[in-house]
Amino acid sequence: MIISQVFERFVKESPVSVMVRGLLETILCPQKLDKLFEKSAKTQYTRELLFFTVVEMVNTVACGIRPSIHAAYQAKTSQMNVSITSVYNKLNAMETDVSAELFRETGTSMEAIIRHLKGSLADWLPGYRLKILDGNAIGASEHRLKPLRDCNSAPFPGQSLVVLDPSLMLAIDVFPCDQSQ
């Protein structure tokens, strides 16, 4: 089969990229993400637009594959059974608890991988698990990311605290603040 030949070539030429893709597909598995949403969401619900689909579109924008959510939507339009308005409504109403849980769960999975591969760095203070807390408090819309400044549907900057584990070089927790409350 031609697919197995192509796959074998990637395994031989770039095994790390194949492993990373496999790990990311496991961590960001559609069923896991949709289950996480169902467990974490208090007011939002799923009808036809799955949480995984929204995460997938946001990832394509965050990774620079698509310039906007609208472009990500258009690229998937044949697979979508909802309008672009529904996508924006889902994004605009995303609960901070859902975002935080997504962050924590993927961080926990990545931590397990780093530890299994013995990829952690030496502790800064032997015998203690050091964590660094950092945050932001950007209030004005002119501080949006430059590509989003002229987009009316772009999210406003917010406030959050992020916990970094320096021995893993991994952000392991986040505390987003909903500014509408």
C-alpha positions, 0 to 999 in steps of 0.5 A: 500500500502506498500510504505505508510506504510514505509512512515508512519513509517518514519513520526512517527520515524523521522519526522524532516528528512522527513520534511528536505527531503521535503523542499530540494526536493522543493528547488532543484526541477528539473524544478526550477533548469532547469529554473534557468539555462535557465534564467542565462546562457549566452553561455551555452545551454541545449540539452540533458543534463539538468542542474538538472542532473549535479547538482544532480551528483555534490551533490552526490559527495559533500555529499560523496555518490559518490567519483567522477563525473565519479562514479556518472555518472556510477551510473546513466548510464541507465538514461543518454543519453549523454557521460561522456565527455559531463558531464565534458564539461558541468561542465568545461564550467559552467558559474560563473553567473549560479553558483552564481544564484543557490547559491542565489536562494537556499539561499533565499529559505532557508532564508524564511524557517528559518524565517518562523520557527523562527529559526534565532538568535538574531541580533548582532547589534539590528536594523541592518542586519549584514553581514560578507564577507569572501573569498578565493584566492587559486591559486596553484593546490596543494591546491586542495581538497586532494581527487582531487589532482591526478584527471586531470579533477578536478576543480582548486581552484578559488577565491570567496567572500561569504556573511554570515548572522550570524543571520541566520547562512546561506551563502546568496550570493556568488561572484565567480571569473572566473580565465580564464578571 
